[in-house]
C-alpha cells in the first residue's frame, strides 16, 4: 500500500513539474526573450503541457496536478482517497511546481538579468512584478497593464472571483471527463486534449486580468522560488498582499464546478439506484 501511494506521489511530482515547467517557460520565453507574441501563444503551450502531463500520469495517480482539484475530488468523491492521501498529493504537487520554478530560474537566469538591465528594473523593487510574473501571477497582468494604472480596474475581490470562476469551469470539464457515461469520457483518450484546450481557452480569456492561475501549486511553488531569488515582498505577499487570491480562488471554484456537473449533468444509472433500494 505504501509503495502504491509512493508511486502516486512521484507521479504527481512529475506531472505537476511537466505542467508548470512548460507553462512558466512559455511565459519566460514570451516575456524575457520576446519570441512568443500574445496571450494565445502562451496559452496553447500551457494547454499542451497540461495534456502531456495528464497522459503521462493519469494511469498512475489520476493526474490531479492541482491542489484545488484534489480537494474537490476529496469532498465530492470522498470514498476514493483519505485525508492523508490528500495531503500527500498536495505536497507532491507543490514539490513538482517548486522544481519547475527552479528549472526556469536556472535556464532563463541570464535573460532575466538582461531584461532587468534593459528595462531599468530592480529585482524586488517597485515595478518588478513584471519580471516576477513568469513565476507567480499578478492582477492585473503587469505585461498588459502597468500595476499603477491597472489597480483601479482589478481589485482583490474582482481577481478572487475571476480565479474562482475560471477554476470552476476547468473543474467542470475535468469532472465531465471522469463520468463514464459522458461523451468526453468515451472519446478514446482525447480527454487530456480537451482539458488542455479548456485551459488554453481560459488563459486566453482571463490571462490579461489575473494571469489565469487556476492552480495553487502552479502559483505558490514558483512564487516561493521567486521570493528566495530576490523578488522577496514582490513575490510574497505581492503588491497589495494579493498572493492569497491564487490559493483561495481555485479552492473555492473547483468544488463548485465539480458539484455543478455532478448535481446537474452527471448521468445517473437508474438501474443501480433501484438495486440499492
Secondary structure per residue as TSV (DSSP state, phi and psi in degrees):
chain	resnum	aa	ss	phi	psi
A	1	X	-	360.0	-41.6
A	2	X	H	-65.9	-40.5
A	3	X	H	-64.4	-37.1
A	4	X	H	-65.3	-43.5
A	5	X	H	-64.7	-40.3
A	6	X	H	-60.4	-41.3
A	7	X	H	-62.1	-39.1
A	8	X	H	-64.5	-43.4
A	9	X	H	-66.9	-41.8
A	10	X	H	-63.0	-39.3
A	11	X	H	-60.7	-42.6
A	12	X	H	-66.8	-36.2
A	13	X	H	-61.8	-49.2
A	14	X	H	-64.5	-46.4
A	15	X	H	-63.6	-44.5
A	16	X	H	-66.1	-36.5
A	17	X	H	-60.0	-47.9
A	18	X	H	-58.5	-50.1
A	19	X	H	-58.2	-53.4
A	20	X	H	-71.7	-37.6
A	21	X	H	-64.4	-49.9
A	22	X	H	-59.7	-43.8
A	23	X	H	-67.8	-50.7
A	24	X	H	-70.0	-31.6
A	25	X	H	-66.2	-34.3
A	26	X	H	-67.8	-39.1
A	27	X	H	-64.4	-43.1
A	28	X	H	-62.3	-42.2
A	29	X	I	-62.4	-42.0
A	30	X	I	-68.8	-42.1
A	31	X	I	-79.3	-52.1
A	32	X	I	-85.6	-27.7
A	33	X	I	-110.4	-32.4
A	34	X	-	83.0	18.1
A	35	X	-	-76.3	-43.0
A	36	X	S	-87.3	140.2
A	37	X	-	-123.2	128.4
A	38	X	H	85.8	158.3
A	39	X	H	-67.0	-35.6
A	40	X	H	-63.0	-40.3
A	41	X	H	-62.9	-38.9
A	42	X	H	-68.0	-42.0
A	43	X	H	-63.4	-39.8
A	44	X	H	-68.0	-31.9
A	45	X	H	-70.0	-38.4
A	46	X	H	-57.9	-44.1
A	47	X	H	-63.5	-41.3
A	48	X	H	-64.7	-42.3
A	49	X	H	-59.9	-41.9
A	50	X	H	-65.9	-43.9
A	51	X	H	-60.9	-45.1
A	52	X	H	-61.1	-42.6
A	53	X	H	-63.9	-38.9
A	54	X	H	-68.2	-45.4
A	55	X	H	-58.2	-39.3
A	56	X	H	-72.0	-34.4
A	57	X	H	-115.8	-14.2
A	58	X	H	-55.2	-41.4
A	59	X	H	-67.6	-18.4
A	60	X	H	-102.5	-41.6
A	61	X	H	-128.3	-4.0
A	62	X	-	88.4	-4.5
A	63	X	-	55.1	56.0
A	64	X	-	-67.7	-57.9
A	65	X	-	62.4	13.5
A	66	X	S	-162.6	117.7
A	67	X	H	-56.0	-34.5
A	68	X	H	-65.8	-38.6
A	69	X	H	-70.2	-40.5
A	70	X	H	-58.8	-45.4
A	71	X	H	-66.7	-39.7
A	72	X	H	-62.8	-43.1
A	73	X	H	-65.6	-36.6
A	74	X	H	-65.6	-45.4
A	75	X	H	-72.8	-33.8
A	76	X	H	-98.8	-22.2
A	77	X	S	-130.4	54.6
A	78	X	G	-60.1	-26.9
A	79	X	G	-69.8	-10.2
A	80	X	G	-84.9	-18.2
A	81	X	-	-158.7	157.3
A	82	X	-	-102.8	175.0
A	83	X	H	-64.8	-31.0
A	84	X	H	-68.4	-37.3
A	85	X	H	-67.4	-35.7
A	86	X	H	-59.1	-48.9
A	87	X	H	-63.9	-36.8
A	88	X	H	-63.6	-42.2
A	89	X	H	-63.1	-48.1
A	90	X	H	-64.1	-42.4
A	91	X	H	-61.9	-41.3
A	92	X	H	-64.4	-41.9
A	93	X	H	-63.4	-39.7
A	94	X	H	-66.5	-40.7
A	95	X	H	-61.2	-45.6
A	96	X	H	-60.3	-40.8
A	97	X	H	-68.7	-39.0
A	98	X	H	-63.7	-44.7
A	99	X	H	-61.9	-37.8
A	100	X	H	-64.5	-43.0
A	101	X	H	-62.2	-40.8
A	102	X	H	-62.9	-41.8
A	103	X	H	-61.3	-44.4
A	104	X	H	-64.9	-40.6
A	105	X	H	-61.4	-42.5
A	106	X	H	-69.2	-47.6
A	107	X	H	-67.4	-42.6
A	108	X	H	-99.7	5.5
A	109	X	H	-50.0	-50.8
A	110	X	H	-61.6	-34.9
A	111	X	H	-73.1	-33.6
A	112	X	H	-64.3	-45.4
A	113	X	H	-59.9	-45.1
A	114	X	H	-63.0	-42.9
A	115	X	H	-61.7	-42.0
A	116	X	H	-64.4	-40.7
A	117	X	H	-66.8	-46.0
A	118	X	H	-64.8	-31.7
A	119	X	T	-103.8	9.0
A	120	X	T	53.7	48.4
A	121	X	-	-106.6	128.5
A	122	X	-	-96.4	118.6
A	123	X	T	-58.9	127.0
A	124	X	T	90.5	-10.6
A	125	X	S	-94.1	177.9
A	126	X	T	-58.0	132.8
A	127	X	T	90.9	-10.1
A	128	X	T	-79.6	2.1
A	129	X	H	-63.0	-22.4
A	130	X	H	-61.4	-49.0
A	131	X	H	-74.7	-26.4
A	132	X	H	-77.9	-13.0
A	133	X	T	-72.7	-6.5
A	134	X	T	-78.4	-13.4
A	135	X	T	-105.1	-68.5
A	136	X	S	-105.1	171.3
A	137	X	-	-97.5	155.9
A	138	X	-	-139.2	152.2
A	139	X	S	-123.5	134.4
A	140	X	S	-69.7	167.3
A	141	X	-	-53.7	115.5
A	142	X	T	-67.8	-15.7
A	143	X	T	-81.6	-12.5
A	144	X	T	-106.0	-46.6
A	145	X	S	-129.4	123.4
A	146	X	-	-54.5	142.2
A	147	X	H	-59.3	-35.3
A	148	X	H	-64.4	-43.0
A	149	X	H	-85.2	-22.2
A	150	X	H	-89.9	-18.3
A	151	X	T	-59.9	-33.8
A	152	X	T	-75.0	-16.2
A	153	X	T	-88.0	-32.4
A	154	X	S	-131.1	103.8
A	155	X	-	-92.9	179.1
A	156	X	H	-62.0	-41.6
A	157	X	H	-72.8	-33.5
A	158	X	H	-61.1	-49.0
A	159	X	H	-62.6	-41.1
A	160	X	H	-60.2	-43.7
A	161	X	H	-64.0	-41.1
A	162	X	H	-63.2	-44.6
A	163	X	H	-64.9	-39.5
A	164	X	H	-67.4	-43.3
A	165	X	H	-63.8	-48.0
A	166	X	H	-63.6	-40.5
A	167	X	H	-67.1	-34.4
A	168	X	H	-62.1	-42.0
A	169	X	H	-64.1	-45.6
A	170	X	H	-60.6	-45.4
A	171	X	H	-64.4	-37.5
A	172	X	H	-56.9	-46.2
A	173	X	H	-68.4	-39.3
A	174	X	H	-64.0	-44.8
A	175	X	H	-65.7	-34.3
A	176	X	H	-62.6	-39.1
A	177	X	H	-68.0	-20.8
A	178	X	H	-89.0	-9.3
A	179	X	-	-82.0	111.9
A	180	X	T	-57.0	-22.8
A	181	X	T	-96.0	-1.7
A	182	X	S	-80.3	154.1
A	183	X	T	-63.0	-35.0
A	184	X	T	-65.2	-39.3
A	185	X	T	-66.7	-26.2
A	186	X	T	-93.0	9.8
A	187	X	S	-88.0	24.0
A	188	X	T	51.2	57.9
A	189	X	T	86.6	7.9
A	190	X	-	-87.7	-9.5
A	191	X	H	-55.2	-44.2
A	192	X	H	-59.0	-35.2
A	193	X	H	-68.6	-42.5
A	194	X	H	-64.0	-42.2
A	195	X	H	-64.6	-41.4
A	196	X	H	-62.5	-40.3
A	197	X	H	-68.8	-31.0
A	198	X	H	-63.5	-43.0
A	199	X	H	-61.8	-42.9
A	200	X	H	-57.9	-45.8
A	201	X	H	-59.4	-47.2
A	202	X	H	-66.1	-40.2
A	203	X	H	-66.1	-40.8
A	204	X	H	-62.1	-38.1
A	205	X	H	-78.0	-40.6
A	206	X	H	-116.4	-1.0
A	207	X	H	-60.1	-31.1
A	208	X	H	-75.1	-15.9
A	209	X	H	-93.4	-55.2
A	210	X	H	-122.9	3.8
A	211	X	-	71.2	-0.1
A	212	X	-	58.3	76.4
A	213	X	-	-80.7	-62.8
A	214	X	-	62.9	5.2
A	215	X	-	-154.1	108.1
A	216	X	H	-58.0	-37.1
A	217	X	H	-70.0	-41.4
A	218	X	H	-57.3	-38.7
A	219	X	H	-82.0	-51.4
A	220	X	H	-73.2	-33.6
A	221	X	H	-60.3	-60.1
A	222	X	H	-63.5	-29.7
A	223	X	H	-64.0	-39.2
A	224	X	H	-61.2	-41.4
A	225	X	H	-61.0	-44.3
A	226	X	H	-63.0	-38.8
A	227	X	I	-57.8	-48.5
A	228	X	I	-79.4	-11.6
A	229	X	I	-91.4	4.9
A	230	X	I	118.6	-9.4
A	231	X	I	-80.9	-21.8
A	232	X	G	43.7	-117.3
A	233	X	G	-65.7	-20.1
A	234	X	G	-68.6	-31.7
A	235	X	T	-80.3	-55.1
A	236	X	T	-135.7	118.4
A	237	X	T	-88.0	-0.6
A	238	X	-	86.0	165.9
A	239	X	G	-56.1	130.5
A	240	X	G	59.9	22.4
A	241	X	G	60.4	36.9
A	242	X	G	-91.2	8.8
A	243	X	G	-64.3	-29.4
A	244	X	G	-63.6	-24.5
A	245	X	H	-59.8	-36.5
A	246	X	H	-81.6	-4.1
A	247	X	H	-100.2	-51.8
A	248	X	H	-72.0	-41.0
A	249	X	H	-55.4	-54.8
A	250	X	H	-62.3	-36.4
A	251	X	H	-66.1	-32.4
A	252	X	H	-73.3	-44.2
A	253	X	H	-73.6	-39.4
A	254	X	H	-60.1	-48.4
A	255	X	H	-63.2	-32.2
A	256	X	H	-64.8	-46.6
A	257	X	H	-63.9	-42.7
A	258	X	H	-65.2	-42.0
A	259	X	H	-65.2	-39.2
A	260	X	H	-60.4	-43.7
A	261	X	I	-67.7	-46.9
A	262	X	I	-61.9	-39.7
A	263	X	I	-89.1	-23.5
A	264	X	I	-105.9	-44.5
A	265	X	I	-114.1	-17.5
A	266	X	-	-60.3	132.2
A	267	X	-	-83.7	114.7
A	268	X	-	-90.7	137.1
A	269	X	-	-80.4	101.7
A	270	X	H	-63.7	-30.3
A	271	X	H	-63.9	-43.5
A	272	X	H	-66.1	-36.6
A	273	X	H	-62.9	-41.7
A	274	X	H	-64.3	-40.3
A	275	X	H	-64.2	-38.7
A	276	X	H	-64.6	-37.3
A	277	X	-	-68.0	360.0
